[in-house]
Amino acid sequence: MTTFSTTRRPLPHLLSGLDDAQWLQTLQASVDSRIVDGINYPGFPDASLQVETVGSSGKETIAEGFRFYSFVLNAARVNGIKLTPGSKVLDFGAGWGRIMRCFLREVLPSGLHGVDTSDRFLGAARQTGVPGTFNLIQPDGSLPFESNSLDIVYAYSVFSHLPEHIQKIWLTEIARVLKPGGLFVATVQPPRFLDFIRSAEKECVAKSAWLQELRAELTKIKNIDTALEESKFIFLPTNNGKTYGDTIMTSTYVGRVWGAHFDIKEYLDDAERFQQAIVTAQVRK
């Protein structure tokens, strides 16, 4: 006797009727059960891996990712881009697919793409059934897409970690693969990140190797406020330092350097809404 599954795949024609509140509620419900209202959603990696990559897990981490996803959707609408099931969207630094799954309401899995430098994180996305195509990239490599082929590229907490020479590689590549008029939305660390490092309580610093590294790197730069004022860009070589660390950049820097590839539509620094600033940039038509 043949048994047929009664669950369905999460596709736009089944999900497009959900408003934002309903869609978030559905995604959060999928933390507890992959099957919600007869639709089989992607799963989640171990909570430890979620925390390692994004600092939180479960429903909390979905809510944080959803806020950025909602921002990207609104930025697209404001800048004349309408996402359809046939659109092509890239998560640059996809990790385990936290944010990619949000776009299942708008875009078919064939149009969802994720790249990352960690095969381990991408493996977690594949193993938990996140729909889409995933590709491993090198820190100073290239993107496996044709020129002028993508509608939107977004990067959450990626450019906030890249040194200048690596950023320039990827800005060039992202501009190449986006269609004329395509949108690039990315978070960056604004100057207030310095205040975060300086004001961290001793107990927090004692428990965080990352904060200890940041504090140590700050002491190596004389008159760091003046240095940031002059250069508009500071890289703190935490982690391996060559291709990854912690980066602070001003709106002036973004306008000058990112503006060589894009029209800068907005540099939003709103600490009440997002931990980092968000840059919205559009490829010139």
PASEBA-1860 file (N, C-alpha, C; in nm, 3 decimals):
! residues 285
1> MTTFSTTR> 0.085/-0.121/0.000/0.000/0.000/0.000/0.088/0.125/0.000 ~ 0.061/0.219/-0.090/0.139/0.341/-0.101/0.081/0.449/-0.011 ~ 0.169/0.514/0.066/0.126/0.623/0.154/0.172/0.756/0.097 ~ 0.082/0.849/0.083/0.115/0.979/0.027/0.120/1.083/0.141 ~ 0.218/1.167/0.134/0.232/1.272/0.235/0.125/1.379/0.214 ~ 0.070/1.426/0.320/-0.033/1.531/0.311/0.026/1.669/0.337 ~ 0.155/1.676/0.368/0.218/1.806/0.391/0.262/1.866/0.257 ~ 0.272/1.997/0.255/0.309/2.068/0.134/0.437/2.148/0.156
9> RPLPHLLS> 0.502/2.185/0.046/0.623/2.266/0.053/0.584/2.412/0.074 ~ 0.670/2.489/0.141/0.641/2.632/0.161/0.670/2.711/0.033 ~ 0.564/2.742/-0.042/0.578/2.811/-0.169/0.495/2.939/-0.169 ~ 0.534/3.038/-0.250/0.465/3.167/-0.247/0.315/3.160/-0.267 ~ 0.266/3.072/-0.355/0.122/3.070/-0.379/0.043/3.022/-0.256 ~ 0.111/2.956/-0.163/0.046/2.914/-0.039/0.065/3.015/0.074 ~ 0.165/3.101/0.063/0.202/3.188/0.175/0.175/3.336/0.150 ~ 0.150/3.374/0.025/0.140/3.516/-0.007/0.023/3.585/0.060
17> GLDDAQWL> -0.076/3.509/0.105/-0.190/3.568/0.173/-0.166/3.605/0.318 ~ -0.052/3.563/0.372/-0.020/3.594/0.512/0.034/3.736/0.523 ~ -0.016/3.813/0.619/0.043/3.944/0.644/0.170/3.925/0.728 ~ 0.241/4.034/0.756/0.369/4.023/0.825/0.356/3.956/0.962 ~ 0.253/3.996/1.038/0.235/3.939/1.172/0.207/3.789/1.164 ~ 0.125/3.749/1.069/0.093/3.607/1.052/0.215/3.528/1.005 ~ 0.293/3.587/0.916/0.411/3.519/0.864/0.515/3.500/0.974 ~ 0.538/3.602/1.055/0.631/3.589/1.166/0.582/3.483/1.265
25> QTLQASVD> 0.454/3.486/1.295/0.397/3.388/1.388/0.416/3.246/1.334 ~ 0.400/3.229/1.204/0.418/3.098/1.142/0.562/3.052/1.151 ~ 0.655/3.141/1.119/0.797/3.105/1.126/0.839/3.071/1.269 ~ 0.788/3.146/1.365/0.821/3.116/1.504/0.758/2.985/1.549 ~ 0.640/2.954/1.498/0.577/2.826/1.532/0.658/2.709/1.477 ~ 0.729/2.732/1.366/0.809/2.625/1.306/0.932/2.590/1.389 ~ 0.964/2.673/1.488/1.072/2.639/1.582/1.033/2.515/1.662 ~ 0.907/2.507/1.701/0.859/2.395/1.782/0.816/2.275/1.698
33> SRIVDGIN> 0.763/2.301/1.578/0.718/2.193/1.491/0.738/2.236/1.347 ~ 0.806/2.154/1.269/0.832/2.190/1.130/0.704/2.197/1.047 ~ 0.601/2.125/1.087/0.476/2.127/1.013/0.379/2.225/1.079 ~ 0.345/2.329/1.004/0.253/2.432/1.052/0.143/2.448/0.948 ~ 0.018/2.426/0.986/-0.097/2.437/0.896/-0.077/2.354/0.770 ~ -0.021/2.234/0.788/-0.006/2.142/0.676/0.111/2.169/0.584 ~ 0.195/2.266/0.618/0.312/2.300/0.536/0.438/2.263/0.612 ~ 0.532/2.199/0.544/0.656/2.151/0.604/0.765/2.255/0.589
41> YPGFPDAS> 0.800/2.322/0.698/0.900/2.429/0.696/1.039/2.375/0.729 ~ 1.143/2.452/0.694/1.278/2.408/0.730/1.296/2.404/0.881 ~ 1.387/2.317/0.925/1.415/2.305/1.067/1.523/2.403/1.113 ~ 1.575/2.377/1.232/1.675/2.465/1.292/1.794/2.381/1.341 ~ 1.915/2.434/1.330/2.029/2.361/1.385/2.025/2.366/1.538 ~ 2.119/2.298/1.601/2.128/2.302/1.746/2.134/2.446/1.796 ~ 2.075/2.469/1.912/2.073/2.604/1.969/2.214/2.659/1.985 ~ 2.310/2.572/2.016/2.448/2.618/2.036/2.505/2.677/1.907
49> LQVETVGS> 2.472/2.617/1.793/2.520/2.671/1.666/2.451/2.802/1.633 ~ 2.323/2.811/1.663/2.251/2.937/1.640/2.316/3.050/1.721 ~ 2.342/3.025/1.847/2.402/3.127/1.933/2.543/3.163/1.885 ~ 2.617/3.061/1.844/2.754/3.085/1.794/2.755/3.181/1.675 ~ 2.658/3.168/1.588/2.658/3.247/1.465/2.588/3.381/1.478 ~ 2.478/3.386/1.554/2.399/3.510/1.558/2.372/3.562/1.698 ~ 2.418/3.491/1.801/2.405/3.542/1.937/2.274/3.511/2.007 ~ 2.183/3.442/1.940/2.055/3.406/2.001/2.004/3.280/1.931
57> SGKETIAE> 1.889/3.229/1.977/1.837/3.108/1.917/1.685/3.107/1.922 ~ 1.627/3.012/1.848/1.484/2.990/1.853/1.400/3.108/1.806 ~ 1.290/3.131/1.876/1.195/3.234/1.834/1.256/3.374/1.840 ~ 1.346/3.395/1.935/1.410/3.526/1.946/1.495/3.555/1.822 ~ 1.570/3.455/1.778/1.658/3.480/1.663/1.579/3.495/1.534 ~ 1.466/3.426/1.522/1.380/3.445/1.406/1.321/3.586/1.405 ~ 1.281/3.635/1.522/1.224/3.771/1.529/1.327/3.875/1.487 ~ 1.453/3.856/1.529/1.558/3.951/1.490/1.582/3.947/1.339
65> GFRFYSFV> 1.592/3.827/1.284/1.611/3.814/1.140/1.494/3.868/1.062 ~ 1.374/3.850/1.115/1.252/3.896/1.048/1.249/4.049/1.039 ~ 1.299/4.116/1.141/1.302/4.264/1.137/1.387/4.312/1.020 ~ 1.501/4.245/1.000/1.587/4.286/0.888/1.521/4.249/0.755 ~ 1.465/4.131/0.746/1.392/4.090/0.625/1.284/4.192/0.590 ~ 1.209/4.236/0.689/1.103/4.335/0.666/1.162/4.466/0.616 ~ 1.278/4.503/0.669/1.345/4.625/0.622/1.383/4.611/0.476 ~ 1.438/4.496/0.438/1.478/4.474/0.299/1.356/4.482/0.207
73> LNAARVNG> 1.245/4.420/0.247/1.123/4.425/0.166/1.078/4.569/0.145 ~ 1.077/4.646/0.252/1.032/4.784/0.241/1.128/4.866/0.155 ~ 1.258/4.844/0.171/1.357/4.915/0.089/1.337/4.883/-0.058 ~ 1.303/4.757/-0.087/1.277/4.718/-0.226/1.157/4.795/-0.281 ~ 1.050/4.799/-0.204/0.929/4.868/-0.249/0.956/5.016/-0.273 ~ 1.024/5.079/-0.178/1.053/5.222/-0.188/1.138/5.253/-0.311 ~ 1.226/5.159/-0.347/1.317/5.183/-0.458/1.273/5.115/-0.588 ~ 1.144/5.083/-0.596/1.087/5.040/-0.721/1.109/4.895/-0.759
81> IKLTPGSK> 1.137/4.810/-0.662/1.158/4.668/-0.690/1.044/4.587/-0.629 ~ 0.976/4.512/-0.710/0.866/4.428/-0.664/0.912/4.283/-0.669 ~ 0.920/4.220/-0.555/0.958/4.079/-0.552/0.842/3.993/-0.599 ~ 0.874/3.897/-0.686/0.775/3.803/-0.738/0.831/3.662/-0.719 ~ 0.750/3.559/-0.739/0.803/3.423/-0.728/0.924/3.397/-0.817 ~ 0.937/3.471/-0.927/1.049/3.450/-1.018/1.170/3.537/-0.990 ~ 1.166/3.617/-0.885/1.281/3.702/-0.851/1.400/3.618/-0.805 ~ 1.518/3.680/-0.807/1.640/3.613/-0.761/1.703/3.697/-0.651
89> VLDFGAGW> 1.721/3.633/-0.534/1.768/3.702/-0.413/1.888/3.626/-0.357 ~ 1.990/3.700/-0.315/2.110/3.640/-0.258/2.130/3.685/-0.114 ~ 2.148/3.588/-0.026/2.191/3.614/0.112/2.342/3.600/0.115 ~ 2.412/3.711/0.126/2.558/3.712/0.128/2.602/3.696/0.275 ~ 2.647/3.574/0.308/2.675/3.540/0.446/2.554/3.471/0.507 ~ 2.505/3.368/0.435/2.376/3.307/0.469/2.377/3.229/0.599 ~ 2.496/3.181/0.643/2.500/3.100/0.764/2.413/2.977/0.749 ~ 2.328/2.952/0.848/2.240/2.834/0.846/2.101/2.864/0.788
97> GRIMRCFL> 2.088/2.980/0.722/1.963/3.009/0.652/1.856/3.075/0.735 ~ 1.896/3.144/0.840/1.797/3.209/0.926/1.708/3.306/0.849 ~ 1.769/3.396/0.771/1.692/3.500/0.704/1.637/3.451/0.570 ~ 1.710/3.363/0.502/1.664/3.314/0.371/1.523/3.258/0.377 ~ 1.491/3.184/0.483/1.359/3.121/0.493/1.247/3.224/0.495 ~ 1.276/3.345/0.540/1.172/3.448/0.545/1.121/3.482/0.405 ~ 1.209/3.473/0.304/1.172/3.512/0.168/1.089/3.406/0.096 ~ 1.060/3.293/0.162/0.976/3.190/0.100/0.835/3.240/0.072
105> REVLPSGL> 0.793/3.344/0.140/0.659/3.400/0.114/0.654/3.470/-0.022 ~ 0.769/3.522/-0.066/0.772/3.601/-0.191/0.835/3.529/-0.309 ~ 0.937/3.446/-0.284/1.023/3.396/-0.392/1.027/3.243/-0.391 ~ 1.023/3.184/-0.509/1.037/3.039/-0.520/1.176/2.994/-0.474 ~ 1.189/2.873/-0.420/1.320/2.825/-0.376/1.427/2.831/-0.485 ~ 1.388/2.816/-0.611/1.484/2.822/-0.721/1.548/2.959/-0.735 ~ 1.485/3.063/-0.678/1.539/3.198/-0.686/1.608/3.244/-0.560 ~ 1.616/3.156/-0.458/1.681/3.190/-0.332/1.822/3.132/-0.330
113> HGVDTSDR> 1.920/3.217/-0.304/2.060/3.174/-0.306/2.130/3.222/-0.179 ~ 2.220/3.141/-0.131/2.298/3.177/-0.014/2.444/3.141/-0.035 ~ 2.533/3.231/0.006/2.677/3.202/0.002/2.736/3.228/0.140 ~ 2.843/3.158/0.170/2.911/3.176/0.298/3.052/3.120/0.284 ~ 3.141/3.164/0.373/3.278/3.111/0.373/3.290/2.989/0.463 ~ 3.182/2.952/0.531/3.184/2.837/0.623/3.102/2.722/0.566 ~ 3.169/2.614/0.530/3.098/2.496/0.482/3.016/2.432/0.595 ~ 3.062/2.449/0.717/2.989/2.396/0.833/2.853/2.462/0.847
121> FLGAARQT> 2.848/2.594/0.834/2.721/2.664/0.846/2.628/2.630/0.730 ~ 2.683/2.626/0.609/2.602/2.591/0.494/2.550/2.447/0.505 ~ 2.634/2.360/0.560/2.590/2.222/0.582/2.471/2.215/0.676 ~ 2.470/2.301/0.777/2.356/2.306/0.870/2.230/2.352/0.797 ~ 2.243/2.447/0.705/2.127/2.493/0.627/2.072/2.380/0.542 ~ 2.161/2.307/0.477/2.116/2.196/0.391/2.052/2.085/0.475 ~ 2.115/2.051/0.586/2.067/1.941/0.669/1.931/1.971/0.730 ~ 1.903/2.097/0.755/1.773/2.133/0.815/1.668/2.164/0.710
129> GVPGTFNL> 1.704/2.148/0.582/1.606/2.160/0.475/1.568/2.301/0.435 ~ 1.659/2.397/0.452/1.629/2.533/0.408/1.623/2.535/0.255 ~ 1.510/2.571/0.195/1.500/2.572/0.049/1.592/2.677/-0.013 ~ 1.649/2.644/-0.127/1.738/2.736/-0.196/1.866/2.668/-0.238 ~ 1.954/2.745/-0.300/2.083/2.695/-0.347/2.193/2.759/-0.263 ~ 2.285/2.676/-0.214/2.393/2.726/-0.129/2.528/2.699/-0.194 ~ 2.616/2.799/-0.187/2.750/2.786/-0.243/2.855/2.835/-0.144 ~ 2.964/2.761/-0.135/3.078/2.800/-0.054/3.164/2.897/-0.134
137> IQPDGSLP> 3.206/3.006/-0.071/3.294/3.102/-0.135/3.419/3.121/-0.051 ~ 3.524/3.171/-0.112/3.647/3.203/-0.041/3.641/3.347/0.010 ~ 3.709/3.378/0.120/3.701/3.513/0.176/3.739/3.623/0.079 ~ 3.828/3.592/-0.015/3.871/3.691/-0.113/3.844/3.642/-0.255 ~ 3.733/3.570/-0.272/3.704/3.505/-0.398/3.609/3.583/-0.487 ~ 3.514/3.511/-0.548/3.418/3.571/-0.638/3.283/3.504/-0.617 ~ 3.180/3.561/-0.677/3.045/3.506/-0.665/3.012/3.419/-0.785 ~ 2.948/3.303/-0.762/2.920/3.208/-0.870/2.792/3.241/-0.947
145> FESNSLDI> 2.780/3.367/-0.988/2.659/3.409/-1.059/2.698/3.492/-1.181 ~ 2.613/3.488/-1.281/2.636/3.568/-1.400/2.615/3.716/-1.368 ~ 2.677/3.799/-1.446/2.659/3.944/-1.430/2.513/3.982/-1.458 ~ 2.465/4.082/-1.386/2.330/4.137/-1.407/2.221/4.030/-1.394 ~ 2.233/3.944/-1.291/2.140/3.831/-1.280/2.054/3.831/-1.155 ~ 2.085/3.914/-1.055/2.013/3.911/-0.928/1.935/4.040/-0.905 ~ 1.823/4.027/-0.836/1.740/4.145/-0.806/1.781/4.212/-0.675 ~ 1.811/4.132/-0.574/1.847/4.184/-0.442/1.962/4.102/-0.384
153> VYAYSVFS> 2.057/4.170/-0.324/2.159/4.106/-0.240/2.152/4.173/-0.104 ~ 2.148/4.092/0.001/2.152/4.149/0.135/2.261/4.081/0.217 ~ 2.311/4.152/0.316/2.419/4.100/0.400/2.396/4.148/0.543 ~ 2.367/4.055/0.632/2.339/4.089/0.771/2.462/4.056/0.856 ~ 2.521/4.157/0.917/2.638/4.142/1.004/2.753/4.072/0.932 ~ 2.781/4.118/0.812/2.895/4.068/0.734/2.996/4.180/0.711 ~ 2.952/4.289/0.650/3.044/4.400/0.622/3.088/4.470/0.750 ~ 3.023/4.442/0.859/3.066/4.492/0.989/3.190/4.418/1.040
161> HLPEHIQK> 3.235/4.317/0.964/3.350/4.238/1.005/3.463/4.235/0.902 ~ 3.446/4.300/0.788/3.543/4.285/0.680/3.641/4.401/0.673 ~ 3.771/4.371/0.660/3.870/4.477/0.639/3.849/4.542/0.503 ~ 3.911/4.656/0.485/3.882/4.737/0.367/3.913/4.666/0.235 ~ 4.026/4.597/0.227/4.062/4.535/0.099/3.966/4.421/0.063 ~ 3.912/4.352/0.164/3.814/4.247/0.138/3.679/4.308/0.100 ~ 3.641/4.415/0.167/3.516/4.483/0.133/3.514/4.525/-0.013 ~ 3.626/4.580/-0.058/3.630/4.631/-0.196/3.612/4.519/-0.298
169> IWLTEIAR> 3.666/4.400/-0.266/3.647/4.285/-0.355/3.498/4.254/-0.368 ~ 3.430/4.249/-0.253/3.291/4.205/-0.256/3.196/4.314/-0.303 ~ 3.228/4.440/-0.279/3.146/4.547/-0.335/3.146/4.541/-0.487 ~ 3.264/4.515/-0.544/3.275/4.503/-0.689/3.195/4.384/-0.740 ~ 3.206/4.271/-0.670/3.136/4.150/-0.712/2.984/4.165/-0.699 ~ 2.939/4.223/-0.589/2.795/4.239/-0.569/2.736/4.333/-0.673 ~ 2.807/4.441/-0.703/2.761/4.531/-0.808/2.757/4.461/-0.943 ~ 2.850/4.370/-0.966/2.854/4.297/-1.093/2.733/4.207/-1.112
177> VLKPGGLF> 2.695/4.133/-1.007/2.590/4.032/-1.023/2.449/4.091/-1.014 ~ 2.434/4.210/-0.960/2.303/4.272/-0.953/2.261/4.327/-1.088 ~ 2.131/4.319/-1.115/2.077/4.380/-1.236/2.084/4.532/-1.225 ~ 2.083/4.604/-1.336/2.069/4.750/-1.328/1.944/4.785/-1.247 ~ 1.962/4.868/-1.148/1.851/4.901/-1.058/1.836/4.805/-0.943 ~ 1.920/4.699/-0.940/1.914/4.602/-0.831/1.956/4.663/-0.699 ~ 1.914/4.600/-0.588/1.930/4.657/-0.456/2.028/4.577/-0.371 ~ 2.112/4.649/-0.298/2.205/4.591/-0.202/2.176/4.652/-0.066
185> VATVQPPR> 2.144/4.567/0.032/2.114/4.614/0.168/2.207/4.542/0.265 ~ 2.281/4.618/0.345/2.380/4.557/0.433/2.391/4.633/0.564 ~ 2.415/4.559/0.672/2.440/4.624/0.801/2.588/4.655/0.815 ~ 2.618/4.764/0.885/2.756/4.805/0.914/2.761/4.858/1.057 ~ 2.879/4.856/1.115/2.894/4.913/1.249/2.917/5.063/1.239 ~ 2.828/5.143/1.301/2.844/5.288/1.301/2.941/5.331/1.411 ~ 2.977/5.458/1.415/3.071/5.506/1.517/3.029/5.477/1.660 ~ 2.899/5.463/1.688/2.857/5.434/1.826/2.907/5.298/1.876
193> FLDFIRSA> 2.959/5.216/1.786/3.017/5.089/1.828/3.135/5.111/1.923 ~ 3.204/5.223/1.906/3.313/5.257/1.999/3.259/5.275/2.140 ~ 3.145/5.341/2.152/3.085/5.360/2.284/3.045/5.227/2.346 ~ 2.996/5.135/2.263/2.959/5.002/2.311/3.081/4.931/2.371 ~ 3.194/4.939/2.303/3.315/4.872/2.351/3.361/4.936/2.482 ~ 3.363/5.067/2.485/3.415/5.139/2.602/3.325/5.124/2.724 ~ 3.194/5.117/2.702/3.099/5.118/2.814/3.064/4.980/2.866 ~ 3.116/4.875/2.802/3.085/4.740/2.846/3.127/4.721/2.991
201> EKECVAKS> 3.038/4.663/3.071/3.067/4.643/3.213/3.179/4.540/3.232 ~ 3.252/4.556/3.341/3.367/4.469/3.366/3.328/4.322/3.368 ~ 3.211/4.292/3.427/3.167/4.153/3.435/3.145/4.095/3.295 ~ 3.090/4.177/3.205/3.068/4.131/3.067/3.200/4.109/2.995 ~ 3.292/4.202/3.014/3.423/4.191/2.949/3.495/4.066/2.998 ~ 3.486/4.039/3.128/3.554/3.923/3.186/3.503/3.792/3.128 ~ 3.377/3.790/3.086/3.317/3.668/3.033/3.326/3.657/2.881 ~ 3.370/3.763/2.814/3.368/3.765/2.668/3.508/3.782/2.610
209> AWLQELRA> 3.557/3.679/2.545/3.688/3.688/2.479/3.684/3.791/2.367 ~ 3.567/3.805/2.304/3.552/3.902/2.195/3.569/4.045/2.248 ~ 3.502/4.078/2.358/3.515/4.212/2.415/3.657/4.237/2.462 ~ 3.721/4.136/2.515/3.860/4.152/2.557/3.950/4.184/2.438 ~ 3.927/4.116/2.326/4.004/4.144/2.205/3.979/4.286/2.156 ~ 3.852/4.325/2.156/3.818/4.460/2.110/3.884/4.566/2.196 ~ 3.879/4.549/2.328/3.943/4.643/2.419/4.093/4.651/2.392 ~ 4.155/4.534/2.372/4.299/4.529/2.347/4.335/4.601/2.217
217> ELTKIKNI> 4.253/4.583/2.114/4.283/4.647/1.985/4.264/4.798/1.992 ~ 4.167/4.843/2.071/4.146/4.987/2.086/4.270/5.056/2.143 ~ 4.335/4.989/2.238/4.452/5.049/2.302/4.570/5.065/2.206 ~ 4.567/4.994/2.094/4.677/5.000/1.998/4.666/5.119/1.902 ~ 4.549/5.183/1.902/4.526/5.296/1.812/4.526/5.425/1.892 ~ 4.623/5.510/1.868/4.630/5.638/1.939/4.521/5.732/1.889 ~ 4.453/5.795/1.984/4.349/5.893/1.950/4.250/5.834/1.849 ~ 4.186/5.726/1.888/4.102/5.653/1.793/3.986/5.739/1.743
225> DTALEESK> 3.934/5.828/1.826/3.825/5.914/1.779/3.872/6.006/1.667 ~ 3.993/6.058/1.684/4.051/6.142/1.580/4.079/6.061/1.455 ~ 4.128/5.938/1.475/4.159/5.851/1.362/4.033/5.821/1.282 ~ 3.921/5.795/1.352/3.795/5.767/1.284/3.743/5.892/1.214 ~ 3.759/6.005/1.278/3.715/6.130/1.218/3.791/6.159/1.088 ~ 3.919/6.124/1.087/4.001/6.152/0.969/3.981/6.049/0.857 ~ 3.980/5.920/0.894/3.975/5.815/0.791/3.833/5.770/0.759 ~ 3.740/5.794/0.854/3.600/5.752/0.841/3.584/5.600/0.846
233> FIFLPTNN> 3.693/5.528/0.873/3.691/5.382/0.869/3.796/5.329/0.966 ~ 3.756/5.236/1.052/3.850/5.173/1.145/3.829/5.022/1.140 ~ 3.939/4.947/1.126/3.931/4.802/1.132/4.007/4.752/1.253 ~ 3.939/4.674/1.337/3.999/4.614/1.455/4.021/4.466/1.425 ~ 4.147/4.421/1.412/4.175/4.285/1.365/4.155/4.177/1.470 ~ 4.032/4.165/1.519/3.998/4.053/1.606/3.988/3.927/1.520 ~ 3.973/3.813/1.582/3.968/3.687/1.508/4.100/3.670/1.433 ~ 4.096/3.633/1.302/4.223/3.610/1.232/4.287/3.739/1.183
241> GKTYGDTI> 4.209/3.847/1.175/4.266/3.976/1.142/4.291/4.002/0.996 ~ 4.315/3.899/0.916/4.347/3.920/0.775/4.222/3.938/0.689 ~ 4.123/3.857/0.716/4.002/3.864/0.635/3.877/3.887/0.719 ~ 3.892/3.896/0.851/3.775/3.905/0.939/3.815/3.970/1.070 ~ 3.731/4.060/1.117/3.755/4.127/1.245/3.632/4.208/1.280 ~ 3.653/4.334/1.320/3.541/4.423/1.348/3.569/4.558/1.285 ~ 3.471/4.607/1.210/3.488/4.726/1.127/3.389/4.834/1.166 ~ 3.436/4.956/1.174/3.350/5.072/1.199/3.362/5.164/1.078
249> MTSTYVGR> 3.248/5.208/1.026/3.254/5.300/0.912/3.144/5.405/0.922 ~ 3.176/5.524/0.877/3.082/5.635/0.883/3.002/5.643/0.754 ~ 2.897/5.723/0.758/2.817/5.744/0.637/2.899/5.812/0.529 ~ 2.994/5.897/0.569/3.081/5.963/0.472/3.165/5.861/0.396 ~ 3.219/5.763/0.469/3.298/5.658/0.405/3.212/5.578/0.308 ~ 3.093/5.540/0.353/3.004/5.463/0.266/2.973/5.541/0.139 ~ 2.945/5.668/0.154/2.915/5.750/0.037/3.031/5.758/-0.061 ~ 3.153/5.766/-0.008/3.271/5.779/-0.093/3.312/5.647/-0.157
257> VWGAHFDI> 3.321/5.540/-0.077/3.374/5.412/-0.126/3.265/5.325/-0.188 ~ 3.157/5.303/-0.115/3.046/5.224/-0.171/2.981/5.300/-0.287 ~ 2.983/5.432/-0.277/2.923/5.515/-0.382/2.992/5.506/-0.515 ~ 3.112/5.446/-0.518/3.180/5.424/-0.646/3.109/5.315/-0.728 ~ 3.030/5.232/-0.660/2.961/5.122/-0.726/2.809/5.138/-0.727 ~ 2.757/5.214/-0.631/2.612/5.221/-0.612/2.568/5.365/-0.588 ~ 2.438/5.388/-0.608/2.375/5.507/-0.554/2.336/5.474/-0.410 ~ 2.387/5.551/-0.315/2.356/5.525/-0.174/2.222/5.591/-0.142
265> KEYLDDAE> 2.124/5.509/-0.111/1.990/5.558/-0.085/1.968/5.597/0.060 ~ 2.036/5.525/0.151/2.015/5.554/0.293/2.126/5.491/0.377 ~ 2.166/5.563/0.479/2.252/5.509/0.586/2.172/5.530/0.714 ~ 2.102/5.428/0.756/2.012/5.439/0.872/2.085/5.393/0.997 ~ 2.099/5.482/1.092/2.158/5.445/1.222/2.055/5.473/1.330 ~ 1.977/5.371/1.361/1.869/5.383/1.459/1.886/5.272/1.562 ~ 1.952/5.304/1.674/1.985/5.203/1.775/1.861/5.141/1.838 ~ 1.748/5.209/1.832/1.627/5.154/1.891/1.566/5.044/1.804
273> RFQQAIVT> 1.602/5.043/1.676/1.546/4.942/1.585/1.646/4.831/1.553 ~ 1.773/4.869/1.535/1.873/4.771/1.493/2.005/4.791/1.567 ~ 2.072/4.681/1.595/2.201/4.690/1.664/2.306/4.760/1.579 ~ 2.298/4.742/1.449/2.393/4.803/1.358/2.321/4.902/1.268 ~ 2.398/4.986/1.198/2.340/5.073/1.097/2.310/4.990/0.972 ~ 2.221/5.040/0.887/2.185/4.968/0.765/2.204/5.061/0.645 ~ 2.278/5.010/0.547/2.301/5.083/0.423/2.212/5.025/0.315 ~ 2.139/5.111/0.246/2.061/5.073/0.129/2.125/5.135/0.006
281> AQVRK> 2.164/5.051/-0.089/2.236/5.099/-0.207/2.174/5.036/-0.332 ~ 2.177/5.110/-0.443/2.114/5.061/-0.566/2.211/5.075/-0.681 ~ 2.217/4.970/-0.763/2.299/4.975/-0.884/2.238/5.078/-0.980 ~ 2.324/5.157/-1.037/2.275/5.260/-1.129/2.215/5.196/-1.255 ~ 2.104/5.250/-1.300/2.035/5.196/-1.417/2.103/5.244/-1.545
END
